[in-house]
Amino acid sequence: MIGWLVLSLFPLRVARARGLAVTAALTVILSAIITTLVASPASDPVGGAAVGASAQRVIVLCAPGYPGNTLQAQPTMDAFAKSAAHAAGWPEGKFGGVYYETEKGGVNRLAADDAAMALVPLPFFLKHGARLGLKPRLEIVQDSGGTEVWSLVAKKGAIASPASLDGWELTGKPGYAPLFVRGPVLRAWGAVPATTRITFSAGILSVLRRAAAGEKIAAILDGEQTASLAALPFANDLEVVARSKPLPVSVLCIVRDHLAPAEAEALVKALLRLHETEEGKGVLKTMRIERFLPVDAKRLEAAQRAFKESATPAE
């Protein structure tokens, strides 16, 4: 996130985006832009913890770099939590949900005692999972598929090999987790030099313009962003330099031991069959999710290894 849940979380009228030229935040789940947006306060990483606090247990969704905020997402989060609780046979009010668009906000909320589950994009899980006690159980299948392929895009002919990235900047939504970029995204292509800066950027269109103009900067794009490159007027000046292997989009995790084992199993089983009910199917469709599946342990473990093995002295 994740790849992944963001504008579709909000009960707002939306219009389909057309290519990266329309919005710099296109993703598989972010394939729309807000055309009617009611002003609301920005979410506060700490104060926002009050949202969903009336529930005994809370699922925290966090997607750093995506638009929207906690308050805007709350109606859809309420509907999702209600459907999940109903499928698990839990009483109303026992399970709630909350969304954060910032890394800090999600980390802080997941540290709270009532945070029982987390639905987070793979970069967030790899960076924070061990410290927050996140135990992966499920992964999402989107309307576009169950995996994500990330691409490194730069000016055509500028990068011949990983060594060419000496002194470059690589930027994109997963940039808040540099080891994710060095490891799962690019490790199979080759070792990225320690002198390469990896940064976070939610808006990618300006990055692509700079790359096309010849600056030493490259963009890290998800699958839909990459597919939209052809729509850019300067597309012929860019090329995909490297692609990752298919990776999980987002993982659903149990948080530490905040749920009793029997409760955790009941909720996991409920989410696995949520798409089978009209209520659950409708909520998932709103979130651009088709269904949940058991986590692909082999694929996830490979990503974890690549992440850990890609540490540099500076990171």
C-alpha positions in Angstrom: 0.0 0.0 0.0 -1.6 -1.0 -0.8 0.2 -1.1 -4.0 -3.0 0.2 -3.4 -6.1 1.2 -1.6 -6.6 4.8 -1.5 -9.0 6.9 -3.6 -11.2 3.8 -3.8 -11.5 4.0 -0.1 -13.5 7.1 -0.2 -17.2 7.4 -0.9 -16.7 10.2 -3.4 -17.5 10.5 -7.1 -14.5 9.7 -9.2 -13.4 9.8 -12.8 -11.1 7.4 -14.6 -7.6 8.8 -15.0 -6.0 8.6 -18.4 -2.3 7.9 -18.2 0.4 9.4 -16.1 -0.2 12.8 -17.6 -3.5 13.0 -15.7 -2.2 12.2 -12.3 1.2 11.4 -10.8 -0.3 8.9 -8.4 -1.6 6.2 -10.7 -1.4 2.7 -9.3 -3.3 -0.5 -9.8 -5.7 0.5 -7.1 -5.3 4.2 -7.7 -6.8 4.4 -11.2 -9.1 7.3 -10.4 -8.9 10.9 -9.5 -11.2 12.8 -7.2 -13.6 15.1 -9.0 -15.7 16.0 -6.0 -13.7 16.4 -2.8 -15.3 17.8 0.4 -12.7 19.7 2.4 -11.7 17.9 5.6 -8.9 18.2 8.1 -5.6 16.5 7.3 -4.9 13.4 9.3 -2.7 13.6 12.3 -0.3 10.7 12.8 -0.9 10.7 16.5 -4.2 12.5 17.0 -5.8 10.4 14.3 -5.6 7.4 16.6 -8.9 8.4 18.0 -10.6 7.4 14.8 -11.9 3.9 15.2 -11.0 3.9 18.9 -14.5 2.9 20.0 -13.9 -0.6 18.6 -12.3 -3.2 20.9 -10.0 -4.3 18.1 -8.9 -2.4 15.0 -7.4 -3.2 11.6 -5.0 -0.6 10.4 -4.5 0.1 6.7 -1.5 2.2 5.8 -0.4 3.3 2.3 2.4 5.8 2.4 2.4 8.4 -0.3 -1.1 7.9 -1.5 -3.7 10.7 -1.4 -6.6 11.1 1.0 -6.5 11.0 4.7 -7.9 9.1 7.7 -11.1 11.0 8.0 -12.0 10.8 4.3 -11.4 7.0 4.4 -13.4 6.3 7.5 -16.8 5.5 6.0 -15.3 2.7 3.8 -13.1 1.5 6.7 -16.2 1.2 8.8 -18.0 -0.7 6.1 -15.1 -3.1 5.7 -14.7 -3.7 9.4 -18.4 -4.3 9.8 -18.5 -6.9 7.0 -15.4 -8.7 8.4 -16.9 -8.8 11.9 -20.2 -10.0 10.6 -18.5 -12.8 8.6 -16.5 -13.8 11.7 -19.7 -13.9 13.9 -18.4 -11.1 16.1 -20.8 -8.6 17.8 -21.2 -5.1 16.3 -18.6 -2.7 17.7 -15.9 -5.3 18.4 -14.0 -4.7 15.2 -13.1 -1.3 13.6 -10.9 0.0 10.9 -8.7 3.0 10.2 -6.5 4.2 7.3 -3.3 6.2 7.3 -1.6 7.7 4.2 1.7 8.4 6.0 4.4 6.0 7.2 4.7 7.6 10.6 0.9 7.6 11.1 0.7 3.9 10.3 3.6 3.0 12.5 2.3 5.0 15.5 -1.2 3.5 15.2 0.1 -0.1 14.9 1.9 0.4 18.1 -1.4 0.9 20.0 -2.7 -2.0 22.1 -6.0 -2.3 20.2 -4.3 -2.6 16.8 -5.1 -6.3 16.0 -4.5 -6.5 12.2 -2.6 -4.6 9.6 -3.1 -4.4 5.9 0.0 -2.8 4.4 2.0 -2.7 1.2 5.0 -5.0 0.9 7.6 -2.2 1.3 6.0 -1.2 4.6 5.9 -4.8 5.9 9.5 -5.5 5.0 10.7 -2.3 6.7 8.5 -2.3 9.8 7.1 -5.8 10.2 9.7 -7.2 12.6 9.6 -4.2 14.9 5.9 -4.0 15.0 5.4 -7.7 15.4 3.5 -8.2 12.1 2.7 -11.8 11.4 1.7 -12.2 7.7 -1.4 -14.4 7.1 -3.1 -13.2 3.9 -2.4 -11.2 0.7 -4.8 -9.4 -1.5 -5.8 -10.1 -5.1 -6.7 -7.0 -7.0 -8.9 -6.7 -10.1 -5.6 -6.7 -12.1 -4.1 -9.7 -10.4 -2.4 -10.9 -7.2 1.2 -9.6 -7.7 3.0 -6.4 -8.5 6.0 -5.9 -10.9 8.0 -2.7 -10.2 10.0 -1.0 -12.9 13.0 1.3 -13.0 12.5 4.0 -15.7 15.1 6.4 -16.9 16.2 8.4 -19.9 16.7 6.1 -22.9 20.3 5.0 -23.2 21.4 6.6 -19.9 21.8 3.4 -17.9 23.8 0.5 -19.2 24.1 -1.4 -16.0 23.6 -1.0 -12.2 27.1 0.5 -12.0 25.8 3.4 -14.2 23.6 4.5 -11.2 26.6 5.9 -9.3 25.6 9.3 -8.1 22.0 8.9 -9.3 18.7 9.3 -7.4 16.0 6.7 -7.6 12.6 7.8 -6.5 9.0 6.7 -6.2 6.4 5.6 -3.8 8.4 2.7 -2.3 11.4 5.0 -1.7 10.6 5.3 2.0 12.0 1.7 2.2 15.3 1.9 0.4 16.2 -1.7 1.0 13.0 -2.7 -0.8 14.3 -0.9 -3.9 17.8 -2.3 -3.6 16.6 -5.8 -2.7 13.3 -7.2 -4.0 13.0 -4.6 -6.8 16.5 -4.4 -8.3 18.7 -7.2 -6.7 18.1 -9.7 -9.6 19.3 -7.0 -12.0 22.4 -6.2 -10.0 23.8 -4.4 -7.0 22.9 -0.8 -6.8 25.9 1.4 -5.9 26.1 2.7 -2.3 26.4 6.2 -3.8 22.9 5.9 -5.3 20.3 7.9 -3.3 16.9 6.3 -2.9 14.1 8.7 -2.0 10.4 8.8 -1.5 8.2 10.6 -3.9 4.4 10.3 -4.2 4.2 12.5 -7.3 5.9 10.8 -10.2 5.1 12.9 -13.3 7.6 15.6 -12.5 10.2 12.9 -11.9 9.7 11.4 -15.3 9.9 14.9 -16.9 13.3 15.4 -15.2 14.5 12.0 -16.3 13.5 12.6 -19.9 15.4 15.9 -19.8 18.6 14.1 -18.9 18.9 14.6 -15.2 20.5 11.8 -13.2 17.2 10.6 -11.8 15.1 7.5 -12.4 11.6 6.6 -11.3 10.4 3.5 -9.6 7.0 2.7 -11.0 4.3 0.1 -10.3 2.6 -1.9 -13.0 -0.1 0.5 -13.9 2.2 3.5 -13.9 4.6 1.6 -16.2 1.7 0.7 -18.6 0.7 4.4 -18.7 4.1 5.6 -19.9 3.1 5.3 -23.5 0.6 8.1 -23.0 3.3 10.7 -22.2 4.3 13.1 -24.9 7.9 12.4 -24.0 7.5 8.7 -23.8 10.1 8.1 -26.6 12.8 9.7 -24.3 12.3 7.1 -21.6 12.8 3.4 -21.2 12.3 0.6 -18.7 15.8 -0.3 -17.5 14.9 -3.1 -15.1 11.9 -5.0 -13.7 11.3 -6.8 -10.5 10.1 -10.4 -10.2 6.3 -10.6 -9.4 5.9 -9.5 -5.7 3.0 -9.5 -3.3 1.1 -6.3 -3.5 0.0 -6.0 0.2 -0.1 -8.4 3.1 -2.6 -8.7 5.9 -1.0 -9.4 9.2 -1.9 -10.2 12.8 -0.3 -7.6 15.1 1.7 -9.3 17.9 -0.6 -11.2 20.2 -3.3 -8.5 20.3 -5.8 -11.1 19.2 -6.3 -14.4 21.0 -5.4 -17.3 18.7 -9.0 -18.4 18.3 -10.1 -14.8 17.5 -7.3 -14.5 14.9 -8.2 -17.7 13.2 -11.9 -16.7 13.1 -11.1 -13.4 11.5 -8.6 -14.8 9.0 -11.2 -17.5 7.9 -13.8 -14.8 7.6 -11.7 -12.6 5.4 -10.9 -15.6 3.2 -14.6 -16.0 2.4 -15.6 -12.4 2.5 -15.9 -12.2 -1.3 -18.5 -15.0 -1.2 -21.2 -12.8 0.3 -23.0 -9.9 -1.4 -22.1 -7.6 1.4 -18.5 -8.5 1.5 -18.1 -8.6 -2.3 -19.5 -5.1 -2.5 -17.2 -3.7 0.2 -14.1 -5.4 -1.4 -15.1 -4.0 -4.9 -15.2 -0.5 -3.4 -11.6 -1.1 -2.2 -10.6 -2.5 -5.6 -9.9 -5.9 -4.0 -11.3 -9.1 -5.5 -10.5 -11.4 -2.6 -8.0 -12.4 0.1 -5.8 -15.5 -0.3 -3.4 -17.2 2.1 0.0 -15.5 1.9 2.5 -17.1 -0.6 5.1 -17.9 2.0 7.8 -18.8 -0.6 7.4 -15.6 -2.5 7.3 -13.5 0.7 10.3 -15.2 2.2 12.3 -14.5 -1.0 11.4 -10.9 -0.7 12.5 -10.8 2.9 15.8 -12.4 2.1 16.5 -9.9 -0.7 15.5 -7.0 1.6 17.9 -8.1 4.4 20.8 -9.0 2.2 20.7 -5.6 0.5 21.7 -3.4 3.4 24.5 -0.9 2.9 26.6 1.0 5.5 24.6 4.2 4.7 21.2 2.6 5.1 
